[in-house]
């Protein structure tokens, strides 16, 4: 199973910092993680939203990631 770091595009010196995590759904079957993309100088240069959903029936797992730059332009939009 691919990891989040394999799906996002980070430049040299950039890293992900977790900003928030929340769950939603009747049985909290969806986890939503929001990250800041931070450069080597500690400046926020983008954002990432990672959603991890496990279906109640069948337990099929679906993950999505949306990465945006500092201007809000979509950089990555992936589902696996």
PDB file as gemmi writes it, atoms N, CA and C in Angstrom:
CRYST1    1.000    1.000    1.000  90.00  90.00  90.00 P 1                      
ATOM      1  N   UNK A   1       0.852  -1.184   0.000  1.00  0.00           N  
ATOM      2  CA  UNK A   1       0.000   0.000   0.000  1.00  0.00           C  
ATOM      3  C   UNK A   1       0.894   1.243   0.000  1.00  0.00           C  
ATOM      4  N   UNK A   2       0.687   2.151  -0.939  1.00  0.00           N  
ATOM      5  CA  UNK A   2       1.502   3.377  -0.993  1.00  0.00           C  
ATOM      6  C   UNK A   2       1.318   4.238   0.257  1.00  0.00           C  
ATOM      7  N   UNK A   3       2.358   4.962   0.601  1.00  0.00           N  
ATOM      8  CA  UNK A   3       2.304   5.882   1.734  1.00  0.00           C  
ATOM      9  C   UNK A   3       2.011   7.287   1.215  1.00  0.00           C  
ATOM     10  N   UNK A   4       1.565   8.142   2.106  1.00  0.00           N  
ATOM     11  CA  UNK A   4       1.253   9.522   1.760  1.00  0.00           C  
ATOM     12  C   UNK A   4       2.463  10.213   1.143  1.00  0.00           C  
ATOM     13  N   UNK A   5       3.641   9.998   1.715  1.00  0.00           N  
ATOM     14  CA  UNK A   5       4.854  10.650   1.221  1.00  0.00           C  
ATOM     15  C   UNK A   5       5.170  10.265  -0.224  1.00  0.00           C  
ATOM     16  N   UNK A   6       4.691   9.081  -0.664  1.00  0.00           N  
ATOM     17  CA  UNK A   6       4.903   8.647  -2.042  1.00  0.00           C  
ATOM     18  C   UNK A   6       3.980   9.375  -3.014  1.00  0.00           C  
ATOM     19  N   UNK A   7       2.918   9.968  -2.517  1.00  0.00           N  
ATOM     20  CA  UNK A   7       1.908  10.596  -3.369  1.00  0.00           C  
ATOM     21  C   UNK A   7       2.076  12.108  -3.521  1.00  0.00           C  
ATOM     22  N   UNK A   8       2.641  12.776  -2.515  1.00  0.00           N  
ATOM     23  CA  UNK A   8       2.778  14.238  -2.576  1.00  0.00           C  
ATOM     24  C   UNK A   8       4.094  14.618  -3.249  1.00  0.00           C  
ATOM     25  N   UNK A   9       4.164  15.868  -3.690  1.00  0.00           N  
ATOM     26  CA  UNK A   9       5.369  16.386  -4.335  1.00  0.00           C  
ATOM     27  C   UNK A   9       6.030  17.398  -3.395  1.00  0.00           C  
ATOM     28  N   UNK A  10       7.161  16.999  -2.834  1.00  0.00           N  
ATOM     29  CA  UNK A  10       7.897  17.876  -1.940  1.00  0.00           C  
ATOM     30  C   UNK A  10       9.236  18.228  -2.572  1.00  0.00           C  
ATOM     31  N   UNK A  11       9.612  19.489  -2.486  1.00  0.00           N  
ATOM     32  CA  UNK A  11      10.914  19.940  -2.964  1.00  0.00           C  
ATOM     33  C   UNK A  11      11.959  19.628  -1.888  1.00  0.00           C  
ATOM     34  N   UNK A  12      13.232  19.689  -2.269  1.00  0.00           N  
ATOM     35  CA  UNK A  12      14.302  19.457  -1.295  1.00  0.00           C  
ATOM     36  C   UNK A  12      14.138  20.388  -0.098  1.00  0.00           C  
ATOM     37  N   UNK A  13      14.202  19.827   1.101  1.00  0.00           N  
ATOM     38  CA  UNK A  13      14.096  20.607   2.326  1.00  0.00           C  
ATOM     39  C   UNK A  13      12.678  20.802   2.821  1.00  0.00           C  
ATOM     40  N   UNK A  14      11.672  20.455   2.014  1.00  0.00           N  
ATOM     41  CA  UNK A  14      10.280  20.598   2.451  1.00  0.00           C  
ATOM     42  C   UNK A  14       9.854  19.371   3.251  1.00  0.00           C  
ATOM     43  N   UNK A  15       8.910  19.604   4.162  1.00  0.00           N  
ATOM     44  CA  UNK A  15       8.387  18.512   4.978  1.00  0.00           C  
ATOM     45  C   UNK A  15       6.902  18.763   5.272  1.00  0.00           C  
ATOM     46  N   UNK A  16       6.226  17.707   5.714  1.00  0.00           N  
ATOM     47  CA  UNK A  16       4.821  17.813   6.110  1.00  0.00           C  
ATOM     48  C   UNK A  16       4.746  17.968   7.616  1.00  0.00           C  
ATOM     49  N   UNK A  17       3.905  18.901   8.065  1.00  0.00           N  
ATOM     50  CA  UNK A  17       3.633  19.078   9.490  1.00  0.00           C  
ATOM     51  C   UNK A  17       2.132  18.939   9.705  1.00  0.00           C  
ATOM     52  N   UNK A  18       1.740  18.018  10.577  1.00  0.00           N  
ATOM     53  CA  UNK A  18       0.329  17.794  10.863  1.00  0.00           C  
ATOM     54  C   UNK A  18      -0.272  19.026  11.526  1.00  0.00           C  
ATOM     55  N   UNK A  19      -1.389  19.509  10.964  1.00  0.00           N  
ATOM     56  CA  UNK A  19      -2.084  20.679  11.512  1.00  0.00           C  
ATOM     57  C   UNK A  19      -3.294  20.221  12.314  1.00  0.00           C  
ATOM     58  N   UNK A  20      -4.139  19.383  11.711  1.00  0.00           N  
ATOM     59  CA  UNK A  20      -5.330  18.887  12.408  1.00  0.00           C  
ATOM     60  C   UNK A  20      -5.647  17.471  11.963  1.00  0.00           C  
ATOM     61  N   UNK A  21      -6.411  16.786  12.791  1.00  0.00           N  
ATOM     62  CA  UNK A  21      -6.956  15.469  12.463  1.00  0.00           C  
ATOM     63  C   UNK A  21      -8.364  15.418  13.032  1.00  0.00           C  
ATOM     64  N   UNK A  22      -9.269  14.902  12.222  1.00  0.00           N  
ATOM     65  CA  UNK A  22     -10.629  14.716  12.705  1.00  0.00           C  
ATOM     66  C   UNK A  22     -11.211  13.470  12.044  1.00  0.00           C  
ATOM     67  N   UNK A  23     -12.255  12.937  12.653  1.00  0.00           N  
ATOM     68  CA  UNK A  23     -12.957  11.782  12.108  1.00  0.00           C  
ATOM     69  C   UNK A  23     -14.386  12.187  11.827  1.00  0.00           C  
ATOM     70  N   UNK A  24     -14.976  11.544  10.817  1.00  0.00           N  
ATOM     71  CA  UNK A  24     -16.383  11.807  10.548  1.00  0.00           C  
ATOM     72  C   UNK A  24     -17.057  10.521  10.111  1.00  0.00           C  
ATOM     73  N   UNK A  25     -18.371  10.550  10.092  1.00  0.00           N  
ATOM     74  CA  UNK A  25     -19.156   9.379   9.739  1.00  0.00           C  
ATOM     75  C   UNK A  25     -19.812   8.784  10.971  1.00  0.00           C  
ATOM     76  N   UNK A  26     -20.831   7.998  10.743  1.00  0.00           N  
ATOM     77  CA  UNK A  26     -21.598   7.383  11.822  1.00  0.00           C  
ATOM     78  C   UNK A  26     -20.710   6.586  12.769  1.00  0.00           C  
ATOM     79  N   UNK A  27     -19.759   5.854  12.206  1.00  0.00           N  
ATOM     80  CA  UNK A  27     -18.852   5.040  13.016  1.00  0.00           C  
ATOM     81  C   UNK A  27     -17.419   5.570  12.938  1.00  0.00           C  
ATOM     82  N   UNK A  28     -17.283   6.845  12.658  1.00  0.00           N  
ATOM     83  CA  UNK A  28     -15.962   7.472  12.496  1.00  0.00           C  
ATOM     84  C   UNK A  28     -15.123   6.717  11.479  1.00  0.00           C  
ATOM     85  N   UNK A  29     -15.758   6.343  10.364  1.00  0.00           N  
ATOM     86  CA  UNK A  29     -15.078   5.538   9.349  1.00  0.00           C  
ATOM     87  C   UNK A  29     -14.181   6.358   8.419  1.00  0.00           C  
ATOM     88  N   UNK A  30     -14.208   7.668   8.541  1.00  0.00           N  
ATOM     89  CA  UNK A  30     -13.375   8.533   7.710  1.00  0.00           C  
ATOM     90  C   UNK A  30     -12.465   9.377   8.593  1.00  0.00           C  
ATOM     91  N   UNK A  31     -11.166   9.259   8.345  1.00  0.00           N  
ATOM     92  CA  UNK A  31     -10.179  10.091   9.024  1.00  0.00           C  
ATOM     93  C   UNK A  31      -9.690  11.142   8.049  1.00  0.00           C  
ATOM     94  N   UNK A  32      -9.643  12.392   8.500  1.00  0.00           N  
ATOM     95  CA  UNK A  32      -9.184  13.504   7.667  1.00  0.00           C  
ATOM     96  C   UNK A  32      -7.993  14.154   8.358  1.00  0.00           C  
ATOM     97  N   UNK A  33      -6.865  14.141   7.669  1.00  0.00           N  
ATOM     98  CA  UNK A  33      -5.629  14.722   8.177  1.00  0.00           C  
ATOM     99  C   UNK A  33      -5.294  15.942   7.327  1.00  0.00           C  
ATOM    100  N   UNK A  34      -5.002  17.068   7.975  1.00  0.00           N  
ATOM    101  CA  UNK A  34      -4.589  18.274   7.258  1.00  0.00           C  
ATOM    102  C   UNK A  34      -3.152  18.593   7.653  1.00  0.00           C  
ATOM    103  N   UNK A  35      -2.319  18.808   6.633  1.00  0.00           N  
ATOM    104  CA  UNK A  35      -0.900  19.066   6.827  1.00  0.00           C  
ATOM    105  C   UNK A  35      -0.528  20.410   6.209  1.00  0.00           C  
ATOM    106  N   UNK A  36       0.501  21.034   6.755  1.00  0.00           N  
ATOM    107  CA  UNK A  36       1.136  22.193   6.134  1.00  0.00           C  
ATOM    108  C   UNK A  36       2.407  21.692   5.474  1.00  0.00           C  
ATOM    109  N   UNK A  37       2.679  22.170   4.258  1.00  0.00           N  
ATOM    110  CA  UNK A  37       3.956  21.905   3.609  1.00  0.00           C  
ATOM    111  C   UNK A  37       4.864  23.064   4.005  1.00  0.00           C  
ATOM    112  N   UNK A  38       5.955  22.729   4.685  1.00  0.00           N  
ATOM    113  CA  UNK A  38       6.846  23.739   5.244  1.00  0.00           C  
ATOM    114  C   UNK A  38       8.223  23.588   4.601  1.00  0.00           C  
ATOM    115  N   UNK A  39       8.819  24.717   4.173  1.00  0.00           N  
ATOM    116  CA  UNK A  39      10.145  24.656   3.561  1.00  0.00           C  
ATOM    117  C   UNK A  39      11.231  24.633   4.638  1.00  0.00           C  
ATOM    118  N   UNK A  40      12.485  24.568   4.215  1.00  0.00           N  
ATOM    119  CA  UNK A  40      13.611  24.467   5.145  1.00  0.00           C  
ATOM    120  C   UNK A  40      13.704  25.667   6.083  1.00  0.00           C  
ATOM    121  N   UNK A  41      13.176  26.824   5.655  1.00  0.00           N  
ATOM    122  CA  UNK A  41      13.216  28.028   6.485  1.00  0.00           C  
ATOM    123  C   UNK A  41      12.046  28.085   7.471  1.00  0.00           C  
ATOM    124  N   UNK A  42      11.148  27.090   7.427  1.00  0.00           N  
ATOM    125  CA  UNK A  42      10.010  27.062   8.333  1.00  0.00           C  
ATOM    126  C   UNK A  42       8.800  27.828   7.833  1.00  0.00           C  
ATOM    127  N   UNK A  43       8.808  28.219   6.552  1.00  0.00           N  
ATOM    128  CA  UNK A  43       7.711  28.985   5.955  1.00  0.00           C  
ATOM    129  C   UNK A  43       6.722  28.019   5.298  1.00  0.00           C  
ATOM    130  N   UNK A  44       5.431  28.232   5.562  1.00  0.00           N  
ATOM    131  CA  UNK A  44       4.398  27.403   4.941  1.00  0.00           C  
ATOM    132  C   UNK A  44       4.320  27.735   3.458  1.00  0.00           C  
ATOM    133  N   UNK A  45       4.495  26.699   2.621  1.00  0.00           N  
ATOM    134  CA  UNK A  45       4.480  26.901   1.169  1.00  0.00           C  
ATOM    135  C   UNK A  45       3.368  26.107   0.484  1.00  0.00           C  
ATOM    136  N   UNK A  46       2.508  25.469   1.264  1.00  0.00           N  
ATOM    137  CA  UNK A  46       1.409  24.721   0.678  1.00  0.00           C  
ATOM    138  C   UNK A  46       0.648  23.959   1.747  1.00  0.00           C  
ATOM    139  N   UNK A  47      -0.305  23.151   1.289  1.00  0.00           N  
ATOM    140  CA  UNK A  47      -1.123  22.371   2.215  1.00  0.00           C  
ATOM    141  C   UNK A  47      -1.485  21.035   1.585  1.00  0.00           C  
ATOM    142  N   UNK A  48      -1.791  20.072   2.447  1.00  0.00           N  
ATOM    143  CA  UNK A  48      -2.180  18.731   2.003  1.00  0.00           C  
ATOM    144  C   UNK A  48      -3.359  18.286   2.855  1.00  0.00           C  
ATOM    145  N   UNK A  49      -4.391  17.726   2.196  1.00  0.00           N  
ATOM    146  CA  UNK A  49      -5.502  17.095   2.906  1.00  0.00           C  
ATOM    147  C   UNK A  49      -5.505  15.625   2.495  1.00  0.00           C  
ATOM    148  N   UNK A  50      -5.366  14.750   3.494  1.00  0.00           N  
ATOM    149  CA  UNK A  50      -5.336  13.303   3.272  1.00  0.00           C  
ATOM    150  C   UNK A  50      -6.571  12.701   3.935  1.00  0.00           C  
ATOM    151  N   UNK A  51      -7.380  11.988   3.157  1.00  0.00           N  
ATOM    152  CA  UNK A  51      -8.594  11.352   3.651  1.00  0.00           C  
ATOM    153  C   UNK A  51      -8.434   9.845   3.566  1.00  0.00           C  
ATOM    154  N   UNK A  52      -8.733   9.157   4.652  1.00  0.00           N  
ATOM    155  CA  UNK A  52      -8.631   7.696   4.720  1.00  0.00           C  
ATOM    156  C   UNK A  52      -9.993   7.167   5.143  1.00  0.00           C  
ATOM    157  N   UNK A  53     -10.686   6.492   4.226  1.00  0.00           N  
ATOM    158  CA  UNK A  53     -12.050   6.016   4.464  1.00  0.00           C  
ATOM    159  C   UNK A  53     -12.100   4.496   4.395  1.00  0.00           C  
ATOM    160  N   UNK A  54     -12.735   3.888   5.387  1.00  0.00           N  
ATOM    161  CA  UNK A  54     -12.970   2.449   5.384  1.00  0.00           C  
ATOM    162  C   UNK A  54     -14.475   2.231   5.328  1.00  0.00           C  
ATOM    163  N   UNK A  55     -14.932   1.567   4.264  1.00  0.00           N  
ATOM    164  CA  UNK A  55     -16.361   1.330   4.082  1.00  0.00           C  
ATOM    165  C   UNK A  55     -16.881   0.421   5.188  1.00  0.00           C  
ATOM    166  N   UNK A  56     -18.053   0.744   5.711  1.00  0.00           N  
ATOM    167  CA  UNK A  56     -18.653  -0.047   6.776  1.00  0.00           C  
ATOM    168  C   UNK A  56     -19.009  -1.435   6.253  1.00  0.00           C  
ATOM    169  N   UNK A  57     -19.550  -1.498   5.051  1.00  0.00           N  
ATOM    170  CA  UNK A  57     -19.885  -2.784   4.436  1.00  0.00           C  
ATOM    171  C   UNK A  57     -18.730  -3.180   3.519  1.00  0.00           C  
ATOM    172  N   UNK A  58     -18.119  -4.289   3.808  1.00  0.00           N  
ATOM    173  CA  UNK A  58     -17.050  -4.798   2.973  1.00  0.00           C  
ATOM    174  C   UNK A  58     -15.663  -4.362   3.401  1.00  0.00           C  
ATOM    175  N   UNK A  59     -15.575  -3.373   4.253  1.00  0.00           N  
ATOM    176  CA  UNK A  59     -14.310  -2.890   4.801  1.00  0.00           C  
ATOM    177  C   UNK A  59     -13.288  -2.512   3.728  1.00  0.00           C  
ATOM    178  N   UNK A  60     -13.769  -2.052   2.575  1.00  0.00           N  
ATOM    179  CA  UNK A  60     -12.851  -1.585   1.529  1.00  0.00           C  
ATOM    180  C   UNK A  60     -12.284  -0.229   1.939  1.00  0.00           C  
ATOM    181  N   UNK A  61     -10.988  -0.064   1.764  1.00  0.00           N  
ATOM    182  CA  UNK A  61     -10.308   1.169   2.170  1.00  0.00           C  
ATOM    183  C   UNK A  61      -9.984   2.016   0.947  1.00  0.00           C  
ATOM    184  N   UNK A  62     -10.308   3.312   1.025  1.00  0.00           N  
ATOM    185  CA  UNK A  62     -10.006   4.266  -0.039  1.00  0.00           C  
ATOM    186  C   UNK A  62      -9.310   5.469   0.578  1.00  0.00           C  
ATOM    187  N   UNK A  63      -8.215   5.886  -0.056  1.00  0.00           N  
ATOM    188  CA  UNK A  63      -7.500   7.061   0.421  1.00  0.00           C  
ATOM    189  C   UNK A  63      -7.424   8.093  -0.693  1.00  0.00           C  
ATOM    190  N   UNK A  64      -7.498   9.362  -0.312  1.00  0.00           N  
ATOM    191  CA  UNK A  64      -7.346  10.456  -1.269  1.00  0.00           C  
ATOM    192  C   UNK A  64      -6.364  11.464  -0.702  1.00  0.00           C  
ATOM    193  N   UNK A  65      -5.716  12.196  -1.599  1.00  0.00           N  
ATOM    194  CA  UNK A  65      -4.831  13.268  -1.176  1.00  0.00           C  
ATOM    195  C   UNK A  65      -4.995  14.433  -2.145  1.00  0.00           C  
ATOM    196  N   UNK A  66      -5.095  15.630  -1.580  1.00  0.00           N  
ATOM    197  CA  UNK A  66      -5.121  16.866  -2.361  1.00  0.00           C  
ATOM    198  C   UNK A  66      -4.014  17.759  -1.828  1.00  0.00           C  
ATOM    199  N   UNK A  67      -3.101  18.125  -2.709  1.00  0.00           N  
ATOM    200  CA  UNK A  67      -2.016  19.026  -2.333  1.00  0.00           C  
ATOM    201  C   UNK A  67      -2.183  20.325  -3.096  1.00  0.00           C  
ATOM    202  N   UNK A  68      -2.061  21.441  -2.381  1.00  0.00           N  
ATOM    203  CA  UNK A  68      -2.176  22.770  -2.994  1.00  0.00           C  
ATOM    204  C   UNK A  68      -0.939  23.590  -2.645  1.00  0.00           C  
ATOM    205  N   UNK A  69      -0.572  24.488  -3.571  1.00  0.00           N  
ATOM    206  CA  UNK A  69       0.551  25.385  -3.300  1.00  0.00           C  
ATOM    207  C   UNK A  69       0.058  26.567  -2.467  1.00  0.00           C  
ATOM    208  N   UNK A  70       0.943  27.514  -2.187  1.00  0.00           N  
ATOM    209  CA  UNK A  70       0.606  28.650  -1.330  1.00  0.00           C  
ATOM    210  C   UNK A  70      -0.493  29.526  -1.921  1.00  0.00           C  
ATOM    211  N   UNK A  71      -0.664  29.507  -3.256  1.00  0.00           N  
ATOM    212  CA  UNK A  71      -1.706  30.298  -3.912  1.00  0.00           C  
ATOM    213  C   UNK A  71      -3.023  29.536  -4.043  1.00  0.00           C  
ATOM    214  N   UNK A  72      -3.068  28.293  -3.564  1.00  0.00           N  
ATOM    215  CA  UNK A  72      -4.287  27.499  -3.626  1.00  0.00           C  
ATOM    216  C   UNK A  72      -4.429  26.676  -4.885  1.00  0.00           C  
ATOM    217  N   UNK A  73      -3.420  26.681  -5.748  1.00  0.00           N  
ATOM    218  CA  UNK A  73      -3.465  25.912  -6.997  1.00  0.00           C  
ATOM    219  C   UNK A  73      -3.215  24.432  -6.689  1.00  0.00           C  
ATOM    220  N   UNK A  74      -4.036  23.567  -7.306  1.00  0.00           N  
ATOM    221  CA  UNK A  74      -3.927  22.124  -7.096  1.00  0.00           C  
ATOM    222  C   UNK A  74      -2.609  21.612  -7.676  1.00  0.00           C  
ATOM    223  N   UNK A  75      -1.837  20.888  -6.860  1.00  0.00           N  
ATOM    224  CA  UNK A  75      -0.569  20.315  -7.289  1.00  0.00           C  
ATOM    225  C   UNK A  75      -0.734  18.813  -7.494  1.00  0.00           C  
ATOM    226  N   UNK A  76      -1.431  18.147  -6.547  1.00  0.00           N  
ATOM    227  CA  UNK A  76      -1.660  16.709  -6.612  1.00  0.00           C  
ATOM    228  C   UNK A  76      -3.112  16.443  -6.237  1.00  0.00           C  
ATOM    229  N   UNK A  77      -3.755  15.550  -6.994  1.00  0.00           N  
ATOM    230  CA  UNK A  77      -5.102  15.090  -6.698  1.00  0.00           C  
ATOM    231  C   UNK A  77      -5.109  13.590  -7.011  1.00  0.00           C  
ATOM    232  N   UNK A  78      -4.963  12.755  -5.975  1.00  0.00           N  
ATOM    233  CA  UNK A  78      -4.787  11.331  -6.194  1.00  0.00           C  
ATOM    234  C   UNK A  78      -5.735  10.521  -5.333  1.00  0.00           C  
ATOM    235  N   UNK A  79      -6.109   9.338  -5.851  1.00  0.00           N  
ATOM    236  CA  UNK A  79      -6.959   8.371  -5.139  1.00  0.00           C  
ATOM    237  C   UNK A  79      -6.296   7.014  -5.251  1.00  0.00           C  
ATOM    238  N   UNK A  80      -6.245   6.292  -4.148  1.00  0.00           N  
ATOM    239  CA  UNK A  80      -5.744   4.915  -4.195  1.00  0.00           C  
ATOM    240  C   UNK A  80      -6.439   4.068  -3.161  1.00  0.00           C  
TER     241      UNK A  80                                                      
END                                                                             
